[in-house]
Amino acid sequence: MKLSDAQKKQLAEEVRAFYLDVRGENIGIIEEQQIIDLFCEHMAPIVYNKALDDSQRWLKAQMENLEADYYLLYKSVR
């Protein structure tokens, strides 16, 4: 997973703040990057697959709505 420089900077700040707020520890740049790399390597595929599953469910619901709307176009025959 590739992150922009701005995204990396934002994540590094969030990791640093988490460690300081929750654990009361100051961590260095290397530790920040190691944590970000770890999450990108292990969490990115999980999040990506979840997003695919969510989008597939959404698309199926939209297709069901489209099909129902399609049949509403039929005129009743007397």
PDB file of N, CA, C and O in Angstrom:
ATOM      1  N   MET A   1       0.848  -1.165   0.000  1.00  0.00           N
ATOM      2  CA  MET A   1       0.000   0.000   0.000  1.00  0.00           C
ATOM      3  C   MET A   1       0.897   1.233   0.000  1.00  0.00           C
ATOM      4  O   MET A   1       1.796   1.366   0.830  1.00  0.00           O
ATOM      5  N   LYS A   2       0.639   2.112  -0.929  1.00  0.00           N
ATOM      6  CA  LYS A   2       1.427   3.332  -1.045  1.00  0.00           C
ATOM      7  C   LYS A   2       0.669   4.489  -0.404  1.00  0.00           C
ATOM      8  O   LYS A   2      -0.528   4.668  -0.626  1.00  0.00           O
ATOM      9  N   LEU A   3       1.385   5.259   0.386  1.00  0.00           N
ATOM     10  CA  LEU A   3       0.810   6.441   1.024  1.00  0.00           C
ATOM     11  C   LEU A   3       1.531   7.680   0.511  1.00  0.00           C
ATOM     12  O   LEU A   3       2.730   7.647   0.230  1.00  0.00           O
ATOM     13  N   SER A   4       0.790   8.759   0.395  1.00  0.00           N
ATOM     14  CA  SER A   4       1.420  10.018   0.012  1.00  0.00           C
ATOM     15  C   SER A   4       2.249  10.531   1.189  1.00  0.00           C
ATOM     16  O   SER A   4       2.100  10.063   2.318  1.00  0.00           O
ATOM     17  N   ASP A   5       3.104  11.477   0.915  1.00  0.00           N
ATOM     18  CA  ASP A   5       3.911  12.068   1.985  1.00  0.00           C
ATOM     19  C   ASP A   5       3.030  12.718   3.047  1.00  0.00           C
ATOM     20  O   ASP A   5       3.315  12.629   4.241  1.00  0.00           O
ATOM     21  N   ALA A   6       1.955  13.374   2.603  1.00  0.00           N
ATOM     22  CA  ALA A   6       1.032  14.017   3.547  1.00  0.00           C
ATOM     23  C   ALA A   6       0.335  12.975   4.421  1.00  0.00           C
ATOM     24  O   ALA A   6       0.148  13.183   5.619  1.00  0.00           O
ATOM     25  N   GLN A   7      -0.046  11.858   3.814  1.00  0.00           N
ATOM     26  CA  GLN A   7      -0.685  10.786   4.587  1.00  0.00           C
ATOM     27  C   GLN A   7       0.285  10.181   5.596  1.00  0.00           C
ATOM     28  O   GLN A   7      -0.081   9.916   6.741  1.00  0.00           O
ATOM     29  N   LYS A   8       1.524   9.965   5.163  1.00  0.00           N
ATOM     30  CA  LYS A   8       2.543   9.427   6.073  1.00  0.00           C
ATOM     31  C   LYS A   8       2.778  10.372   7.248  1.00  0.00           C
ATOM     32  O   LYS A   8       2.884   9.938   8.395  1.00  0.00           O
ATOM     33  N   LYS A   9       2.858  11.659   6.951  1.00  0.00           N
ATOM     34  CA  LYS A   9       3.076  12.650   8.004  1.00  0.00           C
ATOM     35  C   LYS A   9       1.918  12.654   8.987  1.00  0.00           C
ATOM     36  O   LYS A   9       2.132  12.690  10.199  1.00  0.00           O
ATOM     37  N   GLN A  10       0.680  12.617   8.470  1.00  0.00           N
ATOM     38  CA  GLN A  10      -0.504  12.616   9.322  1.00  0.00           C
ATOM     39  C   GLN A  10      -0.543  11.360  10.200  1.00  0.00           C
ATOM     40  O   GLN A  10      -0.816  11.448  11.397  1.00  0.00           O
ATOM     41  N   LEU A  11      -0.276  10.213   9.616  1.00  0.00           N
ATOM     42  CA  LEU A  11      -0.263   8.967  10.393  1.00  0.00           C
ATOM     43  C   LEU A  11       0.826   8.989  11.454  1.00  0.00           C
ATOM     44  O   LEU A  11       0.604   8.551  12.582  1.00  0.00           O
ATOM     45  N   ALA A  12       1.990   9.492  11.102  1.00  0.00           N
ATOM     46  CA  ALA A  12       3.090   9.569  12.065  1.00  0.00           C
ATOM     47  C   ALA A  12       2.694  10.435  13.250  1.00  0.00           C
ATOM     48  O   ALA A  12       2.981  10.091  14.397  1.00  0.00           O
ATOM     49  N   GLU A  13       2.037  11.556  12.979  1.00  0.00           N
ATOM     50  CA  GLU A  13       1.579  12.433  14.064  1.00  0.00           C
ATOM     51  C   GLU A  13       0.550  11.731  14.942  1.00  0.00           C
ATOM     52  O   GLU A  13       0.568  11.874  16.165  1.00  0.00           O
ATOM     53  N   GLU A  14      -0.348  10.974  14.314  1.00  0.00           N
ATOM     54  CA  GLU A  14      -1.367  10.262  15.078  1.00  0.00           C
ATOM     55  C   GLU A  14      -0.766   9.141  15.926  1.00  0.00           C
ATOM     56  O   GLU A  14      -1.172   8.932  17.069  1.00  0.00           O
ATOM     57  N   VAL A  15       0.197   8.428  15.362  1.00  0.00           N
ATOM     58  CA  VAL A  15       0.874   7.364  16.124  1.00  0.00           C
ATOM     59  C   VAL A  15       1.617   7.972  17.305  1.00  0.00           C
ATOM     60  O   VAL A  15       1.536   7.463  18.423  1.00  0.00           O
ATOM     61  N   ARG A  16       2.338   9.060  17.060  1.00  0.00           N
ATOM     62  CA  ARG A  16       3.089   9.733  18.113  1.00  0.00           C
ATOM     63  C   ARG A  16       2.147  10.209  19.220  1.00  0.00           C
ATOM     64  O   ARG A  16       2.431  10.028  20.404  1.00  0.00           O
ATOM     65  N   ALA A  17       1.026  10.819  18.830  1.00  0.00           N
ATOM     66  CA  ALA A  17       0.059  11.319  19.803  1.00  0.00           C
ATOM     67  C   ALA A  17      -0.566  10.173  20.590  1.00  0.00           C
ATOM     68  O   ALA A  17      -0.780  10.293  21.796  1.00  0.00           O
ATOM     69  N   PHE A  18      -0.862   9.059  19.911  1.00  0.00           N
ATOM     70  CA  PHE A  18      -1.431   7.899  20.602  1.00  0.00           C
ATOM     71  C   PHE A  18      -0.481   7.402  21.686  1.00  0.00           C
ATOM     72  O   PHE A  18      -0.884   7.205  22.833  1.00  0.00           O
ATOM     73  N   TYR A  19       0.753   7.204  21.325  1.00  0.00           N
ATOM     74  CA  TYR A  19       1.718   6.695  22.297  1.00  0.00           C
ATOM     75  C   TYR A  19       1.901   7.658  23.459  1.00  0.00           C
ATOM     76  O   TYR A  19       2.046   7.235  24.605  1.00  0.00           O
ATOM     77  N   LEU A  20       1.895   8.933  23.169  1.00  0.00           N
ATOM     78  CA  LEU A  20       2.063   9.907  24.234  1.00  0.00           C
ATOM     79  C   LEU A  20       0.823   9.961  25.127  1.00  0.00           C
ATOM     80  O   LEU A  20       0.944   9.957  26.352  1.00  0.00           O
ATOM     81  N   ASP A  21      -0.363  10.012  24.526  1.00  0.00           N
ATOM     82  CA  ASP A  21      -1.607  10.127  25.288  1.00  0.00           C
ATOM     83  C   ASP A  21      -1.962   8.853  26.048  1.00  0.00           C
ATOM     84  O   ASP A  21      -2.314   8.901  27.226  1.00  0.00           O
ATOM     85  N   VAL A  22      -1.868   7.726  25.373  1.00  0.00           N
ATOM     86  CA  VAL A  22      -2.335   6.466  25.960  1.00  0.00           C
ATOM     87  C   VAL A  22      -1.261   5.784  26.794  1.00  0.00           C
ATOM     88  O   VAL A  22      -1.547   5.251  27.867  1.00  0.00           O
ATOM     89  N   ARG A  23      -0.053   5.799  26.313  1.00  0.00           N
ATOM     90  CA  ARG A  23       1.010   5.069  27.001  1.00  0.00           C
ATOM     91  C   ARG A  23       1.972   5.969  27.763  1.00  0.00           C
ATOM     92  O   ARG A  23       2.784   5.491  28.556  1.00  0.00           O
ATOM     93  N   GLY A  24       1.878   7.269  27.522  1.00  0.00           N
ATOM     94  CA  GLY A  24       2.790   8.188  28.186  1.00  0.00           C
ATOM     95  C   GLY A  24       4.224   8.045  27.720  1.00  0.00           C
ATOM     96  O   GLY A  24       5.160   8.344  28.461  1.00  0.00           O
ATOM     97  N   GLU A  25       4.395   7.586  26.488  1.00  0.00           N
ATOM     98  CA  GLU A  25       5.734   7.358  25.943  1.00  0.00           C
ATOM     99  C   GLU A  25       5.971   8.252  24.729  1.00  0.00           C
ATOM    100  O   GLU A  25       5.076   8.479  23.916  1.00  0.00           O
ATOM    101  N   ASN A  26       7.179   8.744  24.633  1.00  0.00           N
ATOM    102  CA  ASN A  26       7.613   9.420  23.415  1.00  0.00           C
ATOM    103  C   ASN A  26       8.320   8.395  22.551  1.00  0.00           C
ATOM    104  O   ASN A  26       9.216   7.693  23.019  1.00  0.00           O
ATOM    105  N   ILE A  27       7.915   8.306  21.281  1.00  0.00           N
ATOM    106  CA  ILE A  27       8.602   7.377  20.382  1.00  0.00           C
ATOM    107  C   ILE A  27       9.257   8.192  19.280  1.00  0.00           C
ATOM    108  O   ILE A  27       8.861   9.321  18.987  1.00  0.00           O
ATOM    109  N   GLY A  28      10.271   7.586  18.682  1.00  0.00           N
ATOM    110  CA  GLY A  28      11.027   8.278  17.643  1.00  0.00           C
ATOM    111  C   GLY A  28      10.464   8.043  16.253  1.00  0.00           C
ATOM    112  O   GLY A  28       9.486   7.319  16.065  1.00  0.00           O
ATOM    113  N   ILE A  29      11.102   8.665  15.304  1.00  0.00           N
ATOM    114  CA  ILE A  29      10.682   8.588  13.905  1.00  0.00           C
ATOM    115  C   ILE A  29      10.751   7.150  13.394  1.00  0.00           C
ATOM    116  O   ILE A  29       9.865   6.706  12.666  1.00  0.00           O
ATOM    117  N   ILE A  30      11.784   6.437  13.768  1.00  0.00           N
ATOM    118  CA  ILE A  30      11.942   5.051  13.299  1.00  0.00           C
ATOM    119  C   ILE A  30      10.807   4.185  13.827  1.00  0.00           C
ATOM    120  O   ILE A  30      10.228   3.398  13.079  1.00  0.00           O
ATOM    121  N   GLU A  31      10.483   4.324  15.108  1.00  0.00           N
ATOM    122  CA  GLU A  31       9.391   3.545  15.682  1.00  0.00           C
ATOM    123  C   GLU A  31       8.057   3.893  15.029  1.00  0.00           C
ATOM    124  O   GLU A  31       7.243   3.012  14.754  1.00  0.00           O
ATOM    125  N   GLU A  32       7.838   5.201  14.781  1.00  0.00           N
ATOM    126  CA  GLU A  32       6.604   5.625  14.102  1.00  0.00           C
ATOM    127  C   GLU A  32       6.481   4.922  12.762  1.00  0.00           C
ATOM    128  O   GLU A  32       5.434   4.364  12.435  1.00  0.00           O
ATOM    129  N   GLN A  33       7.561   4.953  11.989  1.00  0.00           N
ATOM    130  CA  GLN A  33       7.535   4.364  10.651  1.00  0.00           C
ATOM    131  C   GLN A  33       7.353   2.853  10.712  1.00  0.00           C
ATOM    132  O   GLN A  33       6.658   2.279   9.873  1.00  0.00           O
ATOM    133  N   GLN A  34       7.970   2.204  11.695  1.00  0.00           N
ATOM    134  CA  GLN A  34       7.813   0.753  11.833  1.00  0.00           C
ATOM    135  C   GLN A  34       6.364   0.382  12.131  1.00  0.00           C
ATOM    136  O   GLN A  34       5.854  -0.607  11.605  1.00  0.00           O
ATOM    137  N   ILE A  35       5.709   1.163  12.964  1.00  0.00           N
ATOM    138  CA  ILE A  35       4.311   0.909  13.290  1.00  0.00           C
ATOM    139  C   ILE A  35       3.430   1.125  12.067  1.00  0.00           C
ATOM    140  O   ILE A  35       2.545   0.316  11.785  1.00  0.00           O
ATOM    141  N   ILE A  36       3.667   2.211  11.341  1.00  0.00           N
ATOM    142  CA  ILE A  36       2.900   2.484  10.121  1.00  0.00           C
ATOM    143  C   ILE A  36       3.113   1.367   9.104  1.00  0.00           C
ATOM    144  O   ILE A  36       2.153   0.888   8.501  1.00  0.00           O
ATOM    145  N   ASP A  37       4.352   0.953   8.910  1.00  0.00           N
ATOM    146  CA  ASP A  37       4.648  -0.131   7.963  1.00  0.00           C
ATOM    147  C   ASP A  37       3.952  -1.424   8.373  1.00  0.00           C
ATOM    148  O   ASP A  37       3.407  -2.137   7.530  1.00  0.00           O
ATOM    149  N   LEU A  38       3.973  -1.723   9.664  1.00  0.00           N
ATOM    150  CA  LEU A  38       3.324  -2.929  10.163  1.00  0.00           C
ATOM    151  C   LEU A  38       1.834  -2.921   9.849  1.00  0.00           C
ATOM    152  O   LEU A  38       1.292  -3.905   9.347  1.00  0.00           O
ATOM    153  N   PHE A  39       1.176  -1.803  10.146  1.00  0.00           N
ATOM    154  CA  PHE A  39      -0.249  -1.715   9.878  1.00  0.00           C
ATOM    155  C   PHE A  39      -0.546  -1.736   8.382  1.00  0.00           C
ATOM    156  O   PHE A  39      -1.512  -2.368   7.955  1.00  0.00           O
ATOM    157  N   CYS A  40       0.266  -1.061   7.587  1.00  0.00           N
ATOM    158  CA  CYS A  40       0.046  -1.074   6.140  1.00  0.00           C
ATOM    159  C   CYS A  40       0.183  -2.488   5.586  1.00  0.00           C
ATOM    160  O   CYS A  40      -0.593  -2.901   4.724  1.00  0.00           O
ATOM    161  N   GLU A  41       1.150  -3.210   6.072  1.00  0.00           N
ATOM    162  CA  GLU A  41       1.389  -4.566   5.586  1.00  0.00           C
ATOM    163  C   GLU A  41       0.283  -5.526   6.006  1.00  0.00           C
ATOM    164  O   GLU A  41      -0.160  -6.349   5.204  1.00  0.00           O
ATOM    165  N   HIS A  42      -0.166  -5.429   7.255  1.00  0.00           N
ATOM    166  CA  HIS A  42      -1.109  -6.412   7.779  1.00  0.00           C
ATOM    167  C   HIS A  42      -2.567  -5.962   7.759  1.00  0.00           C
ATOM    168  O   HIS A  42      -3.463  -6.785   7.571  1.00  0.00           O
ATOM    169  N   MET A  43      -2.810  -4.691   7.948  1.00  0.00           N
ATOM    170  CA  MET A  43      -4.188  -4.204   8.000  1.00  0.00           C
ATOM    171  C   MET A  43      -4.733  -3.797   6.639  1.00  0.00           C
ATOM    172  O   MET A  43      -5.930  -3.938   6.389  1.00  0.00           O
ATOM    173  N   ALA A  44      -3.886  -3.301   5.766  1.00  0.00           N
ATOM    174  CA  ALA A  44      -4.355  -2.815   4.467  1.00  0.00           C
ATOM    175  C   ALA A  44      -5.123  -3.886   3.691  1.00  0.00           C
ATOM    176  O   ALA A  44      -6.191  -3.585   3.157  1.00  0.00           O
ATOM    177  N   PRO A  45      -4.624  -5.122   3.606  1.00  0.00           N
ATOM    178  CA  PRO A  45      -5.389  -6.131   2.869  1.00  0.00           C
ATOM    179  C   PRO A  45      -6.744  -6.440   3.526  1.00  0.00           C
ATOM    180  O   PRO A  45      -7.724  -6.706   2.830  1.00  0.00           O
ATOM    181  N   ILE A  46      -6.796  -6.404   4.832  1.00  0.00           N
ATOM    182  CA  ILE A  46      -8.052  -6.666   5.534  1.00  0.00           C
ATOM    183  C   ILE A  46      -9.055  -5.555   5.253  1.00  0.00           C
ATOM    184  O   ILE A  46     -10.219  -5.821   4.953  1.00  0.00           O
ATOM    185  N   VAL A  47      -8.602  -4.319   5.351  1.00  0.00           N
ATOM    186  CA  VAL A  47      -9.477  -3.166   5.095  1.00  0.00           C
ATOM    187  C   VAL A  47      -9.905  -3.153   3.627  1.00  0.00           C
ATOM    188  O   VAL A  47     -11.065  -2.878   3.321  1.00  0.00           O
ATOM    189  N   TYR A  48      -8.994  -3.441   2.742  1.00  0.00           N
ATOM    190  CA  TYR A  48      -9.299  -3.472   1.306  1.00  0.00           C
ATOM    191  C   TYR A  48     -10.367  -4.520   1.006  1.00  0.00           C
ATOM    192  O   TYR A  48     -11.341  -4.240   0.306  1.00  0.00           O
ATOM    193  N   ASN A  49     -10.181  -5.718   1.535  1.00  0.00           N
ATOM    194  CA  ASN A  49     -11.153  -6.788   1.297  1.00  0.00           C
ATOM    195  C   ASN A  49     -12.511  -6.453   1.899  1.00  0.00           C
ATOM    196  O   ASN A  49     -13.544  -6.766   1.308  1.00  0.00           O
ATOM    197  N   LYS A  50     -12.521  -5.827   3.056  1.00  0.00           N
ATOM    198  CA  LYS A  50     -13.779  -5.409   3.684  1.00  0.00           C
ATOM    199  C   LYS A  50     -14.480  -4.375   2.813  1.00  0.00           C
ATOM    200  O   LYS A  50     -15.699  -4.420   2.649  1.00  0.00           O
ATOM    201  N   ALA A  51     -13.715  -3.451   2.259  1.00  0.00           N
ATOM    202  CA  ALA A  51     -14.294  -2.439   1.372  1.00  0.00           C
ATOM    203  C   ALA A  51     -14.892  -3.090   0.126  1.00  0.00           C
ATOM    204  O   ALA A  51     -15.956  -2.678  -0.337  1.00  0.00           O
ATOM    205  N   LEU A  52     -14.221  -4.096  -0.415  1.00  0.00           N
ATOM    206  CA  LEU A  52     -14.770  -4.818  -1.560  1.00  0.00           C
ATOM    207  C   LEU A  52     -16.072  -5.512  -1.196  1.00  0.00           C
ATOM    208  O   LEU A  52     -17.038  -5.459  -1.957  1.00  0.00           O
ATOM    209  N   ASP A  53     -16.106  -6.164  -0.035  1.00  0.00           N
ATOM    210  CA  ASP A  53     -17.333  -6.833   0.411  1.00  0.00           C
ATOM    211  C   ASP A  53     -18.471  -5.830   0.591  1.00  0.00           C
ATOM    212  O   ASP A  53     -19.604  -6.083   0.182  1.00  0.00           O
ATOM    213  N   ASP A  54     -18.160  -4.699   1.202  1.00  0.00           N
ATOM    214  CA  ASP A  54     -19.177  -3.658   1.411  1.00  0.00           C
ATOM    215  C   ASP A  54     -19.695  -3.125   0.086  1.00  0.00           C
ATOM    216  O   ASP A  54     -20.899  -2.926  -0.079  1.00  0.00           O
ATOM    217  N   SER A  55     -18.796  -2.893  -0.854  1.00  0.00           N
ATOM    218  CA  SER A  55     -19.230  -2.352  -2.149  1.00  0.00           C
ATOM    219  C   SER A  55     -20.036  -3.388  -2.931  1.00  0.00           C
ATOM    220  O   SER A  55     -20.957  -3.033  -3.666  1.00  0.00           O
ATOM    221  N   GLN A  56     -19.697  -4.645  -2.776  1.00  0.00           N
ATOM    222  CA  GLN A  56     -20.468  -5.693  -3.448  1.00  0.00           C
ATOM    223  C   GLN A  56     -21.887  -5.760  -2.891  1.00  0.00           C
ATOM    224  O   GLN A  56     -22.842  -5.900  -3.655  1.00  0.00           O
ATOM    225  N   ARG A  57     -22.037  -5.663  -1.570  1.00  0.00           N
ATOM    226  CA  ARG A  57     -23.372  -5.654  -0.961  1.00  0.00           C
ATOM    227  C   ARG A  57     -24.168  -4.445  -1.428  1.00  0.00           C
ATOM    228  O   ARG A  57     -25.358  -4.557  -1.723  1.00  0.00           O
ATOM    229  N   TRP A  58     -23.514  -3.286  -1.495  1.00  0.00           N
ATOM    230  CA  TRP A  58     -24.181  -2.073  -1.951  1.00  0.00           C
ATOM    231  C   TRP A  58     -24.635  -2.220  -3.399  1.00  0.00           C
ATOM    232  O   TRP A  58     -25.762  -1.860  -3.741  1.00  0.00           O
ATOM    233  N   LEU A  59     -23.752  -2.753  -4.251  1.00  0.00           N
ATOM    234  CA  LEU A  59     -24.079  -2.920  -5.658  1.00  0.00           C
ATOM    235  C   LEU A  59     -25.240  -3.890  -5.836  1.00  0.00           C
ATOM    236  O   LEU A  59     -26.128  -3.642  -6.652  1.00  0.00           O
ATOM    237  N   LYS A  60     -25.248  -4.986  -5.090  1.00  0.00           N
ATOM    238  CA  LYS A  60     -26.360  -5.939  -5.170  1.00  0.00           C
ATOM    239  C   LYS A  60     -27.675  -5.275  -4.782  1.00  0.00           C
ATOM    240  O   LYS A  60     -28.695  -5.490  -5.438  1.00  0.00           O
ATOM    241  N   ALA A  61     -27.661  -4.477  -3.730  1.00  0.00           N
ATOM    242  CA  ALA A  61     -28.874  -3.774  -3.304  1.00  0.00           C
ATOM    243  C   ALA A  61     -29.334  -2.806  -4.388  1.00  0.00           C
ATOM    244  O   ALA A  61     -30.531  -2.698  -4.654  1.00  0.00           O
ATOM    245  N   GLN A  62     -28.392  -2.102  -5.017  1.00  0.00           N
ATOM    246  CA  GLN A  62     -28.749  -1.172  -6.081  1.00  0.00           C
ATOM    247  C   GLN A  62     -29.333  -1.902  -7.274  1.00  0.00           C
ATOM    248  O   GLN A  62     -30.287  -1.426  -7.889  1.00  0.00           O
ATOM    249  N   MET A  63     -28.773  -3.051  -7.606  1.00  0.00           N
ATOM    250  CA  MET A  63     -29.288  -3.839  -8.727  1.00  0.00           C
ATOM    251  C   MET A  63     -30.690  -4.357  -8.428  1.00  0.00           C
ATOM    252  O   MET A  63     -31.534  -4.391  -9.323  1.00  0.00           O
ATOM    253  N   GLU A  64     -30.953  -4.760  -7.187  1.00  0.00           N
ATOM    254  CA  GLU A  64     -32.298  -5.196  -6.810  1.00  0.00           C
ATOM    255  C   GLU A  64     -33.279  -4.035  -6.940  1.00  0.00           C
ATOM    256  O   GLU A  64     -34.396  -4.215  -7.427  1.00  0.00           O
ATOM    257  N   ASN A  65     -32.870  -2.857  -6.513  1.00  0.00           N
ATOM    258  CA  ASN A  65     -33.728  -1.678  -6.656  1.00  0.00           C
ATOM    259  C   ASN A  65     -33.984  -1.367  -8.126  1.00  0.00           C
ATOM    260  O   ASN A  65     -35.106  -1.033  -8.505  1.00  0.00           O
ATOM    261  N   LEU A  66     -32.957  -1.473  -8.946  1.00  0.00           N
ATOM    262  CA  LEU A  66     -33.085  -1.199 -10.371  1.00  0.00           C
ATOM    263  C   LEU A  66     -34.056  -2.182 -11.010  1.00  0.00           C
ATOM    264  O   LEU A  66     -34.900  -1.797 -11.819  1.00  0.00           O
ATOM    265  N   GLU A  67     -33.933  -3.443 -10.646  1.00  0.00           N
ATOM    266  CA  GLU A  67     -34.823  -4.453 -11.208  1.00  0.00           C
ATOM    267  C   GLU A  67     -36.265  -4.185 -10.803  1.00  0.00           C
ATOM    268  O   GLU A  67     -37.170  -4.293 -11.631  1.00  0.00           O
ATOM    269  N   ALA A  68     -36.487  -3.838  -9.548  1.00  0.00           N
ATOM    270  CA  ALA A  68     -37.848  -3.526  -9.089  1.00  0.00           C
ATOM    271  C   ALA A  68     -38.375  -2.294  -9.825  1.00  0.00           C
ATOM    272  O   ALA A  68     -39.534  -2.271 -10.239  1.00  0.00           O
ATOM    273  N   ASP A  69     -37.551  -1.290  -9.986  1.00  0.00           N
ATOM    274  CA  ASP A  69     -37.960  -0.086 -10.704  1.00  0.00           C
ATOM    275  C   ASP A  69     -38.269  -0.391 -12.166  1.00  0.00           C
ATOM    276  O   ASP A  69     -39.195   0.175 -12.746  1.00  0.00           O
ATOM    277  N   TYR A  70     -37.497  -1.277 -12.746  1.00  0.00           N
ATOM    278  CA  TYR A  70     -37.713  -1.661 -14.135  1.00  0.00           C
ATOM    279  C   TYR A  70     -39.108  -2.253 -14.312  1.00  0.00           C
ATOM    280  O   TYR A  70     -39.826  -1.880 -15.239  1.00  0.00           O
ATOM    281  N   TYR A  71     -39.491  -3.160 -13.440  1.00  0.00           N
ATOM    282  CA  TYR A  71     -40.798  -3.806 -13.566  1.00  0.00           C
ATOM    283  C   TYR A  71     -41.941  -2.847 -13.268  1.00  0.00           C
ATOM    284  O   TYR A  71     -43.068  -3.078 -13.706  1.00  0.00           O
ATOM    285  N   LEU A  72     -41.675  -1.794 -12.542  1.00  0.00           N
ATOM    286  CA  LEU A  72     -42.699  -0.775 -12.300  1.00  0.00           C
ATOM    287  C   LEU A  72     -43.031   0.010 -13.570  1.00  0.00           C
ATOM    288  O   LEU A  72     -44.078   0.653 -13.647  1.00  0.00           O
ATOM    289  N   LEU A  73     -42.149  -0.040 -14.553  1.00  0.00           N
ATOM    290  CA  LEU A  73     -42.378   0.661 -15.819  1.00  0.00           C
ATOM    291  C   LEU A  73     -43.442  -0.015 -16.690  1.00  0.00           C
ATOM    292  O   LEU A  73     -44.035   0.621 -17.563  1.00  0.00           O
ATOM    293  N   TYR A  74     -43.675  -1.294 -16.448  1.00  0.00           N
ATOM    294  CA  TYR A  74     -44.660  -1.995 -17.245  1.00  0.00           C
ATOM    295  C   TYR A  74     -46.048  -1.397 -17.020  1.00  0.00           C
ATOM    296  O   TYR A  74     -46.416  -1.044 -15.899  1.00  0.00           O
ATOM    297  N   LYS A  75     -46.792  -1.295 -18.086  1.00  0.00           N
ATOM    298  CA  LYS A  75     -48.160  -0.823 -18.022  1.00  0.00           C
ATOM    299  C   LYS A  75     -49.076  -2.017 -17.816  1.00  0.00           C
ATOM    300  O   LYS A  75     -48.852  -3.096 -18.365  1.00  0.00           O
ATOM    301  N   SER A  76     -50.100  -1.805 -17.025  1.00  0.00           N
ATOM    302  CA  SER A  76     -51.051  -2.898 -16.829  1.00  0.00           C
ATOM    303  C   SER A  76     -51.896  -3.032 -18.081  1.00  0.00           C
ATOM    304  O   SER A  76     -52.303  -2.045 -18.694  1.00  0.00           O
ATOM    305  N   VAL A  77     -52.147  -4.276 -18.440  1.00  0.00           N
ATOM    306  CA  VAL A  77     -52.920  -4.591 -19.638  1.00  0.00           C
ATOM    307  C   VAL A  77     -54.325  -5.010 -19.205  1.00  0.00           C
ATOM    308  O   VAL A  77     -54.496  -5.839 -18.311  1.00  0.00           O
ATOM    309  N   ARG A  78     -55.333  -4.413 -19.864  1.00  0.00           N
ATOM    310  CA  ARG A  78     -56.720  -4.735 -19.485  1.00  0.00           C
ATOM    311  C   ARG A  78     -57.325  -5.663 -20.463  1.00  0.00           C
ATOM    312  O   ARG A  78     -58.484  -6.048 -20.314  1.00  0.00           O
TER     313      ARG A  78
END
